[in-house]
Amino acid sequence: MHVAIEAIKLLQERRGIGRYLRNLLPQFLERDPSLRFSMYVRHDGDIALLRAHLATLHAALPDRTTVAHVRELPRTEADVVWYPWNFITLAAPHRPMVVTMHDVAPMLQLDHRWWKLLKRVRFTHRYQRTMQRAAAVLTVSEFSKGEIMRYLGADASRVVVTPLAADDLDVQGPDAPRPLEDAGVTGPFFITVGGQEGRKNLRTLYSAMDALYANGVRIPLVQCGPGMSSNTRARAGSAPWLHHVGFVSDSELVTLYRRAVALVLPSRYEGFGLPVLEAMRAGCPVICADSSALPEVAGSAALLFPWNDAAALAAQMTRLANDPVLRAERVAAGVAHAARFSWARVADQTLACFVRAR
């Protein structure tokens, strides 16, 4: 089978969807060494860079892959064309097209700033056009499948759920404590991971941290991920408990998970919530909101709280901080739960969808 892949963001996106694609490519070849790929990039200068990057993922990938400018995509002769980044960008109208929609958050009213209205209109149109063109849609949770059906009118038979995994993280490697050393954190801490847009609901987490410190539970929060919101910048200058360490490497992230009291993920809306599985695999207890896909991903291994209830979150954080038996139970449950998810399974499900679509 010959698979064309729109990969214009692969070199730039180190985590998120970039990680999704980087994990699946070698798994595809492990399952079917006869597969061929055509990958398409935004700039001519990226062609050689992507070929070099593919060699770091799987020794056979460069020999099985051609790389070209995305302007060539509509003329591809591949059996199926795959768009991993939510939308069909440059269509290949004479080929079956499969798209992975991770969630529909960009088209929802989760942020009420006026300029977001324009973005929502634009994204809604892109989602609708993608759904009209796609032969099949992959998504990452039953929650996201329901959202795609609800907001885009998709028939259930066209949407295939392929849950993500975290078994690519090396949880046995040596410690890489640089972020903690730079932040001056030497004792117990909570960790939160991800972006800072409104749906990540950091306001509730910050209110919970204020309550913890007011009640004498002086365990700081280590925050990693790209960028800082205006709310975080304001807090960083006044909250003694906040340590924003920015983007971290995988080995540094694993070290943070291994040493943390718990991962706290307060998001109001997630299509999946990969940090849940990352933390569990690394032996870190998880506290997450009871909203969107998070309960589905966390199962019974995490402690949950209503996404907008800072007092309930503070209570769960206090429980884990003060009860080593509970913490050990959540660690064991999390490790067992995360082991049920694998990139190999995602690859099998994805390839099966390509076969059906062609």
PyMOL commands that set and color helices and strands:
alter all, ss='L'
color gray80, all
select helices_A, chain A and resi 17-31+46-57+61-64+70-75+105-107+114-133+142-152+156-158+178-183+198-200+202-214+230-236+250-259+274-281+294-298+310-322+324-338+343-357
alter helices_A, ss='H'
color red, helices_A
select strands_A, chain A and resi 2-6+36-41+65-69+80-83+97-100+136-139+159-161+190-193+221-224+242-246+262-265+286-289+303-305
alter strands_A, ss='S'
color yellow, strands_A
deselect
rebuild
show_as cartoon
